[in-house]
Amino acid sequence: MNNEADDMKISVLSSGSGGNVTYIETNQHKILLDAGLSGVRIERLMKSINRSMKDVDMLLVSHEHTDHSKAVGVLARRYPQINVYANQPTWDAMHETIGEIPNEQKNIFPPNMVMNFGDIDIESFAVSHDAAQAQFYDFHHHNKSFVVLTDTGYISDHIFGVINNANAYVLECNHDVEMLRSGEYPWSLKQRIMSDEGHLSNEDGANSLMECIGYDTKRIFIGHRSHHNNVKELAHLTVASMLEENDFGVGTDFDLLDTDVEKASKLFTL
């Protein structure tokens, strides 16, 4: 039997259209998924959960958009112990914006692959988004799994098979459709957001959760919320109401939690 010291620990450091960073910890690894804020802000968020960037040894990048990659180059150069992982199209797309990174720190993580890193297996899966090749990840440690899935216009049957019955999720609920339609964005941008290569709405996120929640699911974080086209309370109410209407045990079988760009979630043990 595993003791708590050998469990996976997680904090959603930042999630939203303004920036995205998630921290995952095992005995052998201290991992960041994405670095979509300034290096200084990420360091401060790490300090807020009593962790240090000096201990981080892996940085996974989902795609090149700046709200996921802004500090990739800065952190890699500042902390030479960090190995950075992304697929080849993402490396190519990031090249001009993140600056030079020593070759020994650069690693290829292809989509739709499981890679083993000692006490953690990480599974990548390609998503439908208007990036060079966006991909997200399922983290497996012992018999527990943690899925991060944002920045996609829809979720395929293949992905539902990969992420089914995870212990915890960060799932995108980017926008409220009516707020987006009536907002100030140009129509071309609204079309992009609502397209199959855009972002999941609150309703899309709730419907997606109903496809993958299982008996082992204990925590769900509402992620990647737009600051212009959504409100925290509205996203939470929409998702909670839809789940409850379909007999999912919000607050009893699992916790439904909000995320924030400026404040890290409490470090929890999975």
C-alpha positions as CSV (number, residue, x, y, z in Angstrom):
1,M,0.0,0.0,0.0
2,N,1.3,3.5,-0.9
3,N,1.7,6.0,1.8
4,E,0.7,9.7,1.3
5,A,4.4,10.7,0.9
6,D,4.5,8.7,-2.3
7,D,1.2,10.1,-3.8
8,M,0.8,12.6,-6.6
9,K,0.4,16.2,-5.5
10,I,-1.1,18.8,-7.7
11,S,-1.9,22.5,-7.8
12,V,-3.5,24.5,-10.6
13,L,-1.3,27.5,-10.3
14,S,-3.1,29.5,-13.0
15,S,-5.9,28.8,-15.5
16,G,-7.7,31.2,-17.8
17,S,-7.4,33.1,-21.0
18,G,-4.7,35.2,-19.4
19,G,-2.3,32.4,-18.5
20,N,-2.1,28.7,-17.7
21,V,0.3,26.8,-15.4
22,T,-0.2,23.5,-13.5
23,Y,2.1,21.9,-11.0
24,I,2.4,18.1,-10.6
25,E,4.7,16.4,-8.1
26,T,5.8,12.9,-7.3
27,N,8.7,11.6,-5.3
28,Q,11.0,11.6,-8.3
29,H,9.7,14.6,-10.3
30,K,8.5,18.2,-10.0
31,I,6.7,19.1,-13.2
32,L,5.1,22.1,-14.7
33,L,2.5,21.8,-17.5
34,D,2.7,25.0,-19.5
35,A,4.2,28.3,-18.5
36,G,1.8,30.9,-19.7
37,L,2.7,33.8,-17.3
38,S,5.9,35.7,-16.7
39,G,8.7,33.8,-15.0
40,V,8.4,36.1,-12.0
41,R,4.6,35.4,-11.6
42,I,5.2,31.7,-11.9
43,E,7.9,31.8,-9.2
44,R,5.5,33.7,-6.9
45,L,2.7,31.2,-7.5
46,M,5.1,28.4,-6.7
47,K,6.2,30.1,-3.5
48,S,2.5,30.5,-2.5
49,I,2.2,26.7,-2.4
50,N,5.6,26.3,-0.6
51,R,7.4,25.0,-3.7
52,S,10.4,26.3,-5.6
53,M,11.3,26.5,-9.3
54,K,14.7,25.3,-8.2
55,D,13.3,21.9,-7.7
56,V,11.3,21.6,-11.0
57,D,12.9,19.2,-13.4
58,M,10.3,18.9,-16.2
59,L,8.3,21.4,-18.2
60,L,5.6,20.1,-20.6
61,V,4.2,22.5,-23.2
62,S,0.8,21.9,-24.7
63,H,1.1,24.4,-27.6
64,E,2.7,27.6,-28.7
65,H,0.0,30.2,-27.8
66,T,1.5,32.7,-25.4
67,D,-1.0,32.0,-22.6
68,H,0.6,28.6,-22.4
69,S,4.2,29.2,-23.5
70,K,5.1,32.8,-22.4
71,A,7.9,31.9,-19.9
72,V,9.1,28.6,-21.4
73,G,12.4,30.1,-22.7
74,V,12.9,32.3,-19.6
75,L,12.4,29.4,-17.1
76,A,14.6,27.0,-19.2
77,R,17.5,29.5,-19.3
78,R,17.1,30.5,-15.6
79,Y,16.8,26.9,-14.4
80,P,19.2,24.7,-16.4
81,Q,18.0,21.5,-14.6
82,I,14.6,21.7,-16.4
83,N,14.0,19.4,-19.3
84,V,11.4,20.9,-21.7
85,Y,9.0,18.6,-23.6
86,A,6.9,19.5,-26.6
87,N,6.0,17.9,-30.0
88,Q,8.0,19.0,-33.0
89,P,5.5,21.3,-34.6
90,T,5.1,23.1,-31.3
91,W,8.9,23.5,-31.0
92,D,9.0,24.9,-34.5
93,A,6.1,27.4,-33.8
94,M,7.6,28.5,-30.5
95,H,11.1,29.1,-31.8
96,E,10.9,32.8,-32.5
97,T,8.9,33.8,-29.4
98,I,10.7,31.9,-26.6
99,G,14.3,32.5,-27.6
100,E,17.2,30.1,-27.6
101,I,17.1,27.1,-25.2
102,P,20.2,24.8,-24.9
103,N,19.7,21.7,-27.0
104,E,20.3,19.4,-24.0
105,Q,17.2,20.8,-22.4
106,K,14.9,20.3,-25.5
107,N,13.0,17.1,-25.8
108,I,10.4,15.8,-28.2
109,F,7.1,14.4,-26.8
110,P,5.0,13.3,-29.8
111,P,1.2,13.3,-29.7
112,N,-0.7,10.2,-28.8
113,M,2.1,8.5,-26.9
114,V,2.8,7.3,-23.4
115,M,6.3,8.1,-22.0
116,N,7.7,6.7,-18.8
117,F,9.6,8.9,-16.4
118,G,10.5,6.7,-13.4
119,D,7.5,6.8,-11.1
120,I,5.1,8.6,-13.5
121,D,3.7,7.7,-16.9
122,I,2.5,10.7,-19.0
123,E,0.2,10.1,-21.9
124,S,-0.2,12.8,-24.6
125,F,-3.2,13.2,-26.8
126,A,-3.7,15.6,-29.7
127,V,-6.6,18.0,-29.5
128,S,-8.5,20.1,-32.1
129,H,-7.2,23.7,-31.7
130,D,-5.9,26.4,-34.1
131,A,-2.3,25.8,-33.1
132,A,0.6,24.0,-34.9
133,Q,-0.2,20.8,-33.0
134,A,-1.9,21.2,-29.6
135,Q,-1.8,18.3,-27.2
136,F,-2.7,17.7,-23.6
137,Y,-1.7,15.1,-21.0
138,D,-2.9,12.4,-18.7
139,F,-0.6,11.9,-15.7
140,H,-0.5,8.4,-14.3
141,H,1.2,7.7,-10.9
142,H,0.6,4.3,-9.3
143,N,-3.1,3.7,-9.7
144,K,-4.1,7.4,-9.9
145,S,-4.6,9.6,-12.9
146,F,-4.9,13.4,-13.5
147,V,-6.1,14.9,-16.8
148,V,-5.6,18.4,-18.1
149,L,-7.7,19.2,-21.2
150,T,-8.3,22.7,-22.4
151,D,-8.0,24.6,-25.7
152,T,-10.1,22.3,-27.9
153,G,-13.1,22.9,-30.0
154,Y,-14.5,19.4,-29.4
155,I,-13.4,16.1,-27.8
156,S,-13.2,13.0,-29.9
157,D,-14.3,9.5,-29.0
158,H,-10.6,8.6,-28.9
159,I,-9.8,11.2,-26.3
160,F,-12.8,10.2,-24.2
161,G,-11.4,6.7,-24.2
162,V,-8.0,8.0,-23.0
163,I,-9.3,10.3,-20.2
164,N,-12.3,8.2,-18.9
165,N,-12.7,7.9,-15.1
166,A,-9.7,9.9,-14.1
167,N,-9.3,10.8,-10.4
168,A,-9.1,14.5,-11.2
169,Y,-9.6,16.8,-14.2
170,V,-8.9,20.3,-15.3
171,L,-11.4,20.7,-18.1
172,E,-12.1,23.8,-20.2
173,C,-15.2,25.9,-19.8
174,N,-14.0,28.8,-21.8
175,H,-17.1,30.9,-22.6
176,D,-20.7,31.5,-22.2
177,V,-22.2,31.4,-25.7
178,E,-24.6,34.3,-25.2
179,M,-21.9,36.5,-23.6
180,L,-19.6,35.7,-26.6
181,R,-22.2,36.3,-29.2
182,S,-23.2,39.7,-27.7
183,G,-19.7,40.8,-26.8
184,E,-17.3,43.2,-28.5
185,Y,-15.2,40.7,-30.3
186,P,-15.2,40.9,-34.1
187,W,-17.4,38.2,-35.7
188,S,-14.3,36.4,-37.2
189,L,-12.9,35.9,-33.7
190,K,-16.3,34.8,-32.3
191,Q,-16.5,32.2,-35.2
192,R,-12.9,31.0,-34.4
193,I,-13.7,30.6,-30.7
194,M,-17.0,28.7,-31.4
195,S,-15.4,26.5,-34.1
196,D,-14.2,22.9,-33.9
197,E,-10.7,24.4,-33.6
198,G,-11.6,26.9,-30.9
199,H,-12.7,26.5,-27.3
200,L,-15.3,24.6,-25.3
201,S,-18.2,26.6,-23.9
202,N,-19.6,26.1,-20.4
203,E,-22.3,23.8,-21.8
204,D,-19.7,21.9,-23.9
205,G,-17.6,21.4,-20.8
206,A,-20.5,20.1,-18.8
207,N,-21.5,17.7,-21.5
208,S,-17.9,16.5,-21.9
209,L,-17.7,15.8,-18.2
210,M,-20.8,13.7,-18.3
211,E,-19.0,11.5,-20.9
212,C,-15.9,10.9,-18.8
213,I,-16.7,11.1,-15.1
214,G,-16.4,7.8,-13.4
215,Y,-16.5,6.2,-9.9
216,D,-12.9,7.2,-9.3
217,T,-13.4,10.9,-10.1
218,K,-13.1,13.0,-7.0
219,R,-12.0,16.5,-8.2
220,I,-13.0,18.6,-11.2
221,F,-11.5,22.0,-11.9
222,I,-13.3,24.4,-14.2
223,G,-10.4,25.6,-16.4
224,H,-9.4,28.2,-19.0
225,R,-12.2,30.6,-18.4
226,S,-12.3,33.7,-20.6
227,H,-12.1,37.0,-18.9
228,H,-14.2,38.7,-21.6
229,N,-16.8,36.1,-22.3
230,N,-17.4,34.3,-19.0
231,V,-17.9,34.8,-15.3
232,K,-16.7,32.4,-12.6
233,E,-20.1,32.1,-10.9
234,L,-21.9,31.6,-14.2
235,A,-19.5,28.9,-15.4
236,H,-19.8,27.1,-12.0
237,L,-23.6,27.3,-11.9
238,T,-24.0,26.1,-15.5
239,V,-21.7,23.1,-15.1
240,A,-23.1,22.2,-11.6
241,S,-26.7,22.5,-12.7
242,M,-26.2,20.4,-15.9
243,L,-24.4,17.7,-13.9
244,E,-27.0,17.6,-11.1
245,E,-29.9,17.5,-13.6
246,N,-28.3,14.3,-15.0
247,D,-27.9,12.7,-11.5
248,F,-24.2,13.4,-11.0
249,G,-23.2,13.8,-7.4
250,V,-21.7,17.3,-7.3
251,G,-20.4,17.9,-3.8
252,T,-21.0,14.3,-2.7
253,D,-19.3,12.0,-5.2
254,F,-16.8,14.6,-6.3
255,D,-15.9,18.3,-5.8
256,L,-16.4,20.9,-8.5
257,L,-13.8,23.6,-8.1
258,D,-13.0,26.9,-9.7
259,T,-9.6,28.1,-11.0
260,D,-8.1,31.5,-11.2
261,V,-5.3,33.2,-13.2
262,E,-4.0,35.1,-10.2
263,K,-4.3,32.6,-7.3
264,A,-3.1,29.0,-7.1
265,S,-5.4,26.2,-6.0
266,K,-4.4,24.6,-2.7
267,L,-1.8,21.8,-3.2
268,F,-3.8,18.6,-2.9
269,T,-2.9,14.9,-2.7
270,L,-4.4,12.6,-5.3
